[in-house]
């Protein structure tokens, strides 16, 4: 997540960064649907995302405490991701956003055609 918003000005800035990132909410949902999930399994479930971007998004969501990263000392090392306790509080909100988007999809597409975008 390249741009950092002013955290002093807006305490909702981290959430706005996740929503503004093309992949963050997708990754959160995919991890929640398949957890615990390994990187390659997750990568295969998200079309069009690059390995680099997935890695960056996972790293940031772990740093923010939305996802948990568990490293197993196997040979070769194995890493699994799951939704953290904090992340579980975000899931119902994300799901409501998806429902809103699905319910209003046709109207949004119609509006875009009318406005010529």
Secondary structure as UniProt FT lines:
FT   TURN            7..9
FT   TURN            11..12
FT   HELIX           13..20
FT   TURN            22..23
FT   HELIX           24..34
FT   STRAND          37..38
FT   HELIX           39..45
FT   TURN            47..48
FT   HELIX           51..63
FT   TURN            64..65
FT   STRAND          67..72
FT   STRAND          78..83
FT   HELIX           85..115
//
